[in-house]
Amino acid sequence: MPVAPSPAQVAADPPAPFVSVLAVTGLGEIRAGDDLGVLLAQALRPLAPQDGDVLCISTKIVSKALGLRVDAEHRDEAIRSAAVRTVARRLHTRVVTSVVQIPSGPVMAAAGVDSSNAPDGPLLLPEDPDACARLLREQLVAALGVELGVLLTDTSSRVWRVGVGDIALGAAGVAALQDLRGGVDADGRQLTVTVRNLADELAAAADLVKGKSSGVPAALVRGVPSATAADVPARELSRTGAEDWF
């Protein structure tokens, strides 16, 4: 497992001269039982993956490959079953939405159960997205011969912010959190609280070339210094227990 860079090393990293976000095309509709690792490797080869690239994959296609579908009439039951705890219930337009914590840690509306781009019924999230990301990374590293990182992403709203953006639900081979404490800013002042959520930044960048209406469920982010210098699971990104301010 890669050793996490020290705060001083992270702070000293030069800024990237440019960052590329490359759409992964040609995957087609993913169905239950498909070998997603094989399909992704085939789709990635034309992009010539490099060491340090991060592949951001919509968690929805992982759910499709795993067959994590429910009948529409069982959607509410599925949300209740997926909830570790119910945080709130809110009237949204004319529908009451449950905001719950899911087993992997994040707090999400409707437990992340989603009906968009799911013609065969609502899709559930994998119970352990980090494990799914790890398995896909192992397959891709073996098939492509490069040390890339893998993120599983999903759309989520954020506390105190209007609108939605993609966040990382699963991570493997990615420095999902970068601790900048102990370094200095551009003016030489010591950083004492800054911990960078790199995984969510990468997920949001990838969503600029993929999304619900584009038919592109994955993107390769290239050129981010230290993106794969450590292996921090996405579970570490969720505020839980005493750290849950909200």
BALOBA-1460 file (C-alpha; in Angstrom, 3 decimals):
// residues 246
<rec num="1" residu="m" x="0.000" y="0.000" z="0.000"/>
<rec num="2" residu="p" x="1.416" y="3.442" z="-0.885"/>
<rec num="3" residu="v" x="2.577" y="5.522" z="2.064"/>
<rec num="4" residu="a" x="0.621" y="8.753" z="2.565"/>
<rec num="5" residu="p" x="2.724" y="11.834" z="1.800"/>
<rec num="6" residu="s" x="3.664" y="13.979" z="4.771"/>
<rec num="7" residu="p" x="1.998" y="17.396" z="5.146"/>
<rec num="8" residu="a" x="5.239" y="19.077" z="4.093"/>
<rec num="9" residu="q" x="5.475" y="16.924" z="0.944"/>
<rec num="10" residu="v" x="1.872" y="17.629" z="-0.001"/>
<rec num="11" residu="a" x="2.258" y="21.363" z="0.593"/>
<rec num="12" residu="a" x="5.431" y="21.400" z="-1.500"/>
<rec num="13" residu="d" x="3.830" y="19.785" z="-4.550"/>
<rec num="14" residu="p" x="3.913" y="22.216" z="-7.481"/>
<rec num="15" residu="p" x="0.557" y="23.065" z="-9.018"/>
<rec num="16" residu="a" x="-0.419" y="21.064" z="-12.071"/>
<rec num="17" residu="p" x="0.390" y="22.928" z="-15.310"/>
<rec num="18" residu="f" x="-2.932" y="21.623" z="-16.591"/>
<rec num="19" residu="v" x="-5.499" y="18.981" z="-15.687"/>
<rec num="20" residu="s" x="-7.256" y="16.853" z="-18.306"/>
<rec num="21" residu="v" x="-10.697" y="15.290" z="-17.886"/>
<rec num="22" residu="l" x="-11.280" y="12.633" z="-20.545"/>
<rec num="23" residu="a" x="-14.681" y="11.073" z="-21.214"/>
<rec num="24" residu="v" x="-14.689" y="7.263" z="-21.284"/>
<rec num="25" residu="t" x="-16.975" y="6.318" z="-24.154"/>
<rec num="26" residu="g" x="-18.152" y="3.112" z="-25.782"/>
<rec num="27" residu="l" x="-19.366" y="1.309" z="-22.683"/>
<rec num="28" residu="g" x="-22.983" y="0.984" z="-23.801"/>
<rec num="29" residu="e" x="-25.797" y="-0.054" z="-21.473"/>
<rec num="30" residu="i" x="-24.515" y="-2.048" z="-18.503"/>
<rec num="31" residu="r" x="-26.630" y="-5.024" z="-17.492"/>
<rec num="32" residu="a" x="-26.712" y="-7.384" z="-14.528"/>
<rec num="33" residu="g" x="-23.878" y="-9.882" z="-14.699"/>
<rec num="34" residu="d" x="-21.641" y="-7.821" z="-16.998"/>
<rec num="35" residu="d" x="-17.921" y="-7.959" z="-16.168"/>
<rec num="36" residu="l" x="-17.468" y="-4.257" z="-15.594"/>
<rec num="37" residu="g" x="-13.694" y="-4.504" z="-15.153"/>
<rec num="38" residu="v" x="-13.286" y="-6.045" z="-18.606"/>
<rec num="39" residu="l" x="-15.610" y="-3.500" z="-20.231"/>
<rec num="40" residu="l" x="-13.853" y="-0.555" z="-18.578"/>
<rec num="41" residu="a" x="-10.417" y="-1.835" z="-19.604"/>
<rec num="42" residu="q" x="-11.558" y="-2.057" z="-23.230"/>
<rec num="43" residu="a" x="-13.044" y="1.441" z="-23.127"/>
<rec num="44" residu="l" x="-9.938" y="2.919" z="-21.475"/>
<rec num="45" residu="r" x="-7.314" y="1.598" z="-23.907"/>
<rec num="46" residu="p" x="-7.923" y="4.312" z="-26.564"/>
<rec num="47" residu="l" x="-7.180" y="6.935" z="-23.875"/>
<rec num="48" residu="a" x="-3.742" y="5.393" z="-23.146"/>
<rec num="49" residu="p" x="-4.064" y="5.424" z="-19.325"/>
<rec num="50" residu="q" x="-1.006" y="6.630" z="-17.402"/>
<rec num="51" residu="d" x="0.341" y="6.127" z="-13.904"/>
<rec num="52" residu="g" x="-1.347" y="8.667" z="-11.628"/>
<rec num="53" residu="d" x="-4.615" y="8.883" z="-13.594"/>
<rec num="54" residu="v" x="-7.838" y="8.599" z="-11.599"/>
<rec num="55" residu="l" x="-10.839" y="6.851" z="-13.117"/>
<rec num="56" residu="c" x="-14.144" y="8.236" z="-11.840"/>
<rec num="57" residu="i" x="-17.046" y="5.846" z="-12.397"/>
<rec num="58" residu="s" x="-20.730" y="6.496" z="-11.826"/>
<rec num="59" residu="t" x="-21.760" y="4.153" z="-9.014"/>
<rec num="60" residu="k" x="-24.964" y="3.555" z="-10.951"/>
<rec num="61" residu="i" x="-23.237" y="1.325" z="-13.519"/>
<rec num="62" residu="v" x="-21.685" y="-0.697" z="-10.697"/>
<rec num="63" residu="s" x="-25.185" y="-1.174" z="-9.258"/>
<rec num="64" residu="k" x="-26.441" y="-2.230" z="-12.684"/>
<rec num="65" residu="a" x="-23.661" y="-4.803" z="-13.118"/>
<rec num="66" residu="l" x="-24.362" y="-6.169" z="-9.638"/>
<rec num="67" residu="g" x="-28.107" y="-6.363" z="-10.315"/>
<rec num="68" residu="l" x="-28.992" y="-4.052" z="-7.413"/>
<rec num="69" residu="r" x="-32.489" y="-3.248" z="-8.673"/>
<rec num="70" residu="v" x="-35.818" y="-3.189" z="-6.866"/>
<rec num="71" residu="d" x="-39.366" y="-2.958" z="-8.117"/>
<rec num="72" residu="a" x="-40.723" y="0.590" z="-8.058"/>
<rec num="73" residu="e" x="-43.421" y="-0.373" z="-5.567"/>
<rec num="74" residu="h" x="-40.723" y="-1.583" z="-3.136"/>
<rec num="75" residu="r" x="-38.646" y="1.606" z="-3.304"/>
<rec num="76" residu="d" x="-39.727" y="2.988" z="0.089"/>
<rec num="77" residu="e" x="-39.080" y="-0.349" z="1.738"/>
<rec num="78" residu="a" x="-35.622" y="-0.479" z="0.145"/>
<rec num="79" residu="i" x="-34.813" y="2.995" z="1.513"/>
<rec num="80" residu="r" x="-35.835" y="1.950" z="5.023"/>
<rec num="81" residu="s" x="-33.737" y="-1.221" z="4.772"/>
<rec num="82" residu="a" x="-30.676" y="0.693" z="3.579"/>
<rec num="83" residu="a" x="-30.835" y="3.284" z="6.367"/>
<rec num="84" residu="v" x="-28.441" y="3.011" z="9.289"/>
<rec num="85" residu="r" x="-30.306" y="5.954" z="10.828"/>
<rec num="86" residu="t" x="-32.879" y="8.457" z="9.654"/>
<rec num="87" residu="v" x="-31.544" y="11.998" z="9.895"/>
<rec num="88" residu="a" x="-34.621" y="13.880" z="8.673"/>
<rec num="89" residu="r" x="-37.800" y="13.648" z="6.637"/>
<rec num="90" residu="r" x="-38.666" y="16.626" z="4.468"/>
<rec num="91" residu="l" x="-41.547" y="17.544" z="2.172"/>
<rec num="92" residu="h" x="-39.970" y="18.152" z="-1.228"/>
<rec num="93" residu="t" x="-42.488" y="19.432" z="-3.790"/>
<rec num="94" residu="r" x="-45.315" y="16.957" z="-3.080"/>
<rec num="95" residu="v" x="-43.176" y="14.032" z="-1.942"/>
<rec num="96" residu="v" x="-41.803" y="13.314" z="1.522"/>
<rec num="97" residu="t" x="-38.099" y="12.467" z="1.209"/>
<rec num="98" residu="s" x="-36.140" y="10.579" z="3.845"/>
<rec num="99" residu="v" x="-32.599" y="11.779" z="4.482"/>
<rec num="100" residu="v" x="-30.659" y="8.847" z="5.918"/>
<rec num="101" residu="q" x="-27.181" y="7.598" z="6.676"/>
<rec num="102" residu="i" x="-26.221" y="4.584" z="4.552"/>
<rec num="103" residu="p" x="-23.949" y="1.702" z="5.643"/>
<rec num="104" residu="s" x="-20.842" y="3.118" z="3.940"/>
<rec num="105" residu="g" x="-21.126" y="6.368" z="5.919"/>
<rec num="106" residu="p" x="-22.603" y="9.208" z="3.807"/>
<rec num="107" residu="v" x="-25.897" y="10.905" z="4.627"/>
<rec num="108" residu="m" x="-28.004" y="10.940" z="1.466"/>
<rec num="109" residu="a" x="-31.533" y="11.703" z="0.345"/>
<rec num="110" residu="a" x="-33.549" y="8.505" z="-0.186"/>
<rec num="111" residu="a" x="-30.456" y="6.428" z="0.727"/>
<rec num="112" residu="g" x="-29.154" y="7.121" z="-2.771"/>
<rec num="113" residu="v" x="-31.896" y="4.967" z="-4.323"/>
<rec num="114" residu="d" x="-32.275" y="6.403" z="-7.821"/>
<rec num="115" residu="s" x="-34.695" y="5.867" z="-10.696"/>
<rec num="116" residu="s" x="-33.022" y="8.059" z="-13.325"/>
<rec num="117" residu="n" x="-31.401" y="6.126" z="-16.188"/>
<rec num="118" residu="a" x="-32.793" y="2.961" z="-14.609"/>
<rec num="119" residu="p" x="-35.422" y="1.631" z="-17.030"/>
<rec num="120" residu="d" x="-35.720" y="-1.708" z="-15.225"/>
<rec num="121" residu="g" x="-36.446" y="-0.224" z="-11.813"/>
<rec num="122" residu="p" x="-34.814" y="1.891" z="-9.073"/>
<rec num="123" residu="l" x="-31.163" y="1.136" z="-8.327"/>
<rec num="124" residu="l" x="-29.669" y="0.626" z="-4.875"/>
<rec num="125" residu="l" x="-26.141" y="1.674" z="-3.943"/>
<rec num="126" residu="p" x="-23.578" y="-1.054" z="-3.191"/>
<rec num="127" residu="e" x="-23.280" y="-1.660" z="0.544"/>
<rec num="128" residu="d" x="-19.460" y="-1.333" z="0.402"/>
<rec num="129" residu="p" x="-18.430" y="1.055" z="-2.403"/>
<rec num="130" residu="d" x="-14.796" y="1.027" z="-1.251"/>
<rec num="131" residu="a" x="-14.627" y="-2.745" z="-1.770"/>
<rec num="132" residu="c" x="-16.178" y="-2.371" z="-5.240"/>
<rec num="133" residu="a" x="-13.636" y="0.330" z="-6.143"/>
<rec num="134" residu="r" x="-10.793" y="-1.849" z="-4.872"/>
<rec num="135" residu="l" x="-11.890" y="-4.839" z="-6.955"/>
<rec num="136" residu="l" x="-12.230" y="-2.739" z="-10.114"/>
<rec num="137" residu="r" x="-8.832" y="-1.152" z="-9.527"/>
<rec num="138" residu="e" x="-7.183" y="-4.569" z="-9.157"/>
<rec num="139" residu="q" x="-8.740" y="-5.691" z="-12.436"/>
<rec num="140" residu="l" x="-7.749" y="-2.522" z="-14.297"/>
<rec num="141" residu="v" x="-4.177" y="-2.396" z="-13.003"/>
<rec num="142" residu="a" x="-3.717" y="-6.030" z="-14.058"/>
<rec num="143" residu="a" x="-5.311" y="-5.486" z="-17.482"/>
<rec num="144" residu="l" x="-3.709" y="-2.140" z="-18.355"/>
<rec num="145" residu="g" x="-0.370" y="-2.310" z="-16.539"/>
<rec num="146" residu="v" x="-0.631" y="1.178" z="-15.028"/>
<rec num="147" residu="e" x="-1.047" y="2.383" z="-11.451"/>
<rec num="148" residu="l" x="-4.284" y="4.340" z="-11.601"/>
<rec num="149" residu="g" x="-6.772" y="5.246" z="-8.897"/>
<rec num="150" residu="v" x="-10.476" y="4.457" z="-8.951"/>
<rec num="151" residu="l" x="-13.380" y="6.458" z="-7.523"/>
<rec num="152" residu="l" x="-17.044" y="5.496" z="-7.477"/>
<rec num="153" residu="t" x="-19.090" y="8.678" z="-7.658"/>
<rec num="154" residu="d" x="-22.681" y="9.718" z="-7.156"/>
<rec num="155" residu="t" x="-24.701" y="12.907" z="-7.217"/>
<rec num="156" residu="s" x="-25.442" y="14.505" z="-3.869"/>
<rec num="157" residu="s" x="-26.501" y="17.824" z="-2.427"/>
<rec num="158" residu="r" x="-24.304" y="19.557" z="0.136"/>
<rec num="159" residu="v" x="-25.120" y="21.134" z="3.469"/>
<rec num="160" residu="w" x="-25.780" y="24.870" z="3.109"/>
<rec num="161" residu="r" x="-25.353" y="24.760" z="-0.697"/>
<rec num="162" residu="v" x="-28.010" y="24.908" z="-3.421"/>
<rec num="163" residu="g" x="-27.796" y="22.375" z="-6.246"/>
<rec num="164" residu="v" x="-26.002" y="19.059" z="-6.534"/>
<rec num="165" residu="g" x="-22.578" y="17.811" z="-7.524"/>
<rec num="166" residu="d" x="-20.770" y="14.490" z="-7.660"/>
<rec num="167" residu="i" x="-19.019" y="13.130" z="-4.574"/>
<rec num="168" residu="a" x="-16.887" y="10.032" z="-4.016"/>
<rec num="169" residu="l" x="-18.688" y="7.075" z="-2.438"/>
<rec num="170" residu="g" x="-15.884" y="4.566" z="-3.006"/>
<rec num="171" residu="a" x="-12.129" y="4.964" z="-3.434"/>
<rec num="172" residu="a" x="-9.118" y="2.755" z="-4.107"/>
<rec num="173" residu="g" x="-5.567" y="3.846" z="-4.774"/>
<rec num="174" residu="v" x="-6.483" y="7.525" z="-4.330"/>
<rec num="175" residu="a" x="-5.275" y="10.066" z="-1.768"/>
<rec num="176" residu="a" x="-8.907" y="10.817" z="-0.996"/>
<rec num="177" residu="l" x="-7.911" y="13.131" z="1.866"/>
<rec num="178" residu="q" x="-4.772" y="15.264" z="1.781"/>
<rec num="179" residu="d" x="-3.681" y="16.635" z="5.156"/>
<rec num="180" residu="l" x="-2.066" y="20.025" z="4.541"/>
<rec num="181" residu="r" x="-1.671" y="20.844" z="8.248"/>
<rec num="182" residu="g" x="1.906" y="21.629" z="9.126"/>
<rec num="183" residu="g" x="2.638" y="23.122" z="5.730"/>
<rec num="184" residu="v" x="2.526" y="26.808" z="4.840"/>
<rec num="185" residu="d" x="0.444" y="28.942" z="2.523"/>
<rec num="186" residu="a" x="1.778" y="31.216" z="-0.239"/>
<rec num="187" residu="d" x="2.510" y="33.931" z="2.346"/>
<rec num="188" residu="g" x="4.415" y="31.614" z="4.676"/>
<rec num="189" residu="r" x="1.633" y="31.286" z="7.255"/>
<rec num="190" residu="q" x="1.341" y="27.861" z="8.826"/>
<rec num="191" residu="l" x="-1.684" y="25.751" z="7.848"/>
<rec num="192" residu="t" x="-3.400" y="24.404" z="10.953"/>
<rec num="193" residu="v" x="-6.853" y="23.155" z="9.871"/>
<rec num="194" residu="t" x="-6.762" y="22.466" z="6.128"/>
<rec num="195" residu="v" x="-7.519" y="18.887" z="5.101"/>
<rec num="196" residu="r" x="-8.299" y="18.748" z="1.388"/>
<rec num="197" residu="n" x="-11.074" y="16.456" z="0.178"/>
<rec num="198" residu="l" x="-9.361" y="15.548" z="-3.070"/>
<rec num="199" residu="a" x="-11.727" y="12.668" z="-3.871"/>
<rec num="200" residu="d" x="-14.799" y="14.889" z="-4.042"/>
<rec num="201" residu="e" x="-12.888" y="17.458" z="-6.107"/>
<rec num="202" residu="l" x="-11.918" y="14.772" z="-8.616"/>
<rec num="203" residu="a" x="-15.481" y="13.417" z="-8.687"/>
<rec num="204" residu="a" x="-16.908" y="16.874" z="-9.374"/>
<rec num="205" residu="a" x="-14.351" y="17.527" z="-12.120"/>
<rec num="206" residu="a" x="-15.165" y="14.209" z="-13.802"/>
<rec num="207" residu="d" x="-18.864" y="15.044" z="-13.833"/>
<rec num="208" residu="l" x="-18.155" y="17.938" z="-16.213"/>
<rec num="209" residu="v" x="-17.826" y="15.382" z="-19.025"/>
<rec num="210" residu="k" x="-20.257" y="12.734" z="-17.796"/>
<rec num="211" residu="g" x="-23.660" y="12.850" z="-16.152"/>
<rec num="212" residu="k" x="-27.262" y="11.739" z="-16.237"/>
<rec num="213" residu="s" x="-28.076" y="12.910" z="-19.766"/>
<rec num="214" residu="s" x="-24.763" y="12.390" z="-21.587"/>
<rec num="215" residu="g" x="-24.651" y="8.601" z="-21.661"/>
<rec num="216" residu="v" x="-21.037" y="8.804" z="-20.445"/>
<rec num="217" residu="p" x="-20.771" y="7.060" z="-17.045"/>
<rec num="218" residu="a" x="-17.005" y="7.365" z="-16.493"/>
<rec num="219" residu="a" x="-14.167" y="9.842" z="-16.933"/>
<rec num="220" residu="l" x="-10.403" y="9.781" z="-16.522"/>
<rec num="221" residu="v" x="-8.816" y="12.682" z="-14.620"/>
<rec num="222" residu="r" x="-5.151" y="13.249" z="-15.473"/>
<rec num="223" residu="g" x="-2.479" y="15.633" z="-14.223"/>
<rec num="224" residu="v" x="-3.359" y="16.067" z="-10.522"/>
<rec num="225" residu="p" x="-0.166" y="15.911" z="-8.421"/>
<rec num="226" residu="s" x="-0.112" y="13.245" z="-5.660"/>
<rec num="227" residu="a" x="-3.617" y="12.027" z="-6.572"/>
<rec num="228" residu="t" x="-2.485" y="8.405" z="-6.249"/>
<rec num="229" residu="a" x="0.291" y="8.907" z="-3.674"/>
<rec num="230" residu="a" x="-1.794" y="7.308" z="-0.916"/>
<rec num="231" residu="d" x="-4.697" y="4.893" z="-0.528"/>
<rec num="232" residu="v" x="-7.454" y="6.459" z="1.589"/>
<rec num="233" residu="p" x="-10.928" y="4.864" z="1.448"/>
<rec num="234" residu="a" x="-13.961" y="7.044" z="0.829"/>
<rec num="235" residu="r" x="-15.396" y="5.891" z="4.154"/>
<rec num="236" residu="e" x="-12.955" y="8.359" z="5.752"/>
<rec num="237" residu="l" x="-14.744" y="11.283" z="4.047"/>
<rec num="238" residu="s" x="-17.951" y="11.089" z="6.086"/>
<rec num="239" residu="r" x="-18.437" y="13.078" z="9.280"/>
<rec num="240" residu="t" x="-19.922" y="10.687" z="11.823"/>
<rec num="241" residu="g" x="-20.320" y="10.509" z="15.590"/>
<rec num="242" residu="a" x="-18.910" y="13.494" z="17.463"/>
<rec num="243" residu="e" x="-17.663" y="15.025" z="14.182"/>
<rec num="244" residu="d" x="-21.193" y="15.219" z="12.726"/>
<rec num="245" residu="w" x="-21.848" y="18.955" z="13.093"/>
<rec num="246" residu="f" x="-25.173" y="18.899" z="11.292"/>
